[in-house]
Amino acid sequence: MNDDYILSALAFNGTVRIYVAATTNMVEAARLTHEMFPTPCVALGRTMTAAALMSRTLKSETDTLTIQIKGDGPIRGIVVVSDSKSNIRGYVHNPHFNFPLNDKGKFDIAGAVGHGYLNVIKDIGLKEPYIGYVELISGEIAEDIAYYYASSEQTPTVLALGVLINSDGSVLTSGGYFIQLMPEVTEETISFLEKNIGSLPSISQMLNSSITPEEILKLIVGEHDFQILNKQDTQYKCNCSRERMERNLISLGEKELSEIQQEQHQAELTCHFCNSSYMFNDEDLSTLLKNLNKR
Ligand SMILES: [Zn+2]
């Protein structure tokens, strides 16, 4: 069953874009795939939810978006990729660690991530992908991505992400919202949003009371006009295949590939995103080498 989705809406006469996502099943699928402990699961869940929301800004079908976080905390790093249809895949470098709660009694994501940086990579079919880079200002992920939008894309952005975990370690609920102000936005709208969003319960509280994305959207705009543009399903989905893994082997080059063949007579590749493993035996490696020589 998948009831994860993202609403895209325009509000305040088209001057504000609002995206709201429900991502509980996606994050639970990631937890099961990677057998993640609660703290890394919350960190990856927030990042995946952010990628799902941000993927709605991609324009063409083949566009992809990657969020990479590198830090000196125990999680070491987070990688999440989304395609334009909001199929999300991701992993953390260290999925198996416990970390003390912070002084508010919450998962200490800032501590688990540590100091480091965040990259947003957008492959939108140009010769080179667009790569944005910011230092982490908080490590809690939502603030860091909002800071990326303010500094790299000059777009004022509000991002709220929440992942709650059951006592058995499974995902209770996950979701978030993402608000972008267009250049035409009025001062009046800005001050309304600041005040209104400040008075809303936290995203985690809203999710915990089973409020739907439609209801969250209405809470954000208050009495003002809005228009839902679309509702996109989102899910945890990897796109790996034997062909992709073959290309990875080929990209090692002839020398390294023939060394692998001579020393190990096989190669086993495991996908970081879904843990599928692909075995290439001696004969497969010979075929790959033969084709490499023909090119
Ligand atoms: Zn995979």
Boltz pocket constraint, residues with backbone or C-beta under 6 A from the ligand:
constraints:
  - pocket:
      binder: B
      contacts: [[A, 238], [A, 239], [A, 240], [A, 241], [A, 271], [A, 272], [A, 273], [A, 274], [A, 275], [A, 276]]
      max_distance: 6.0
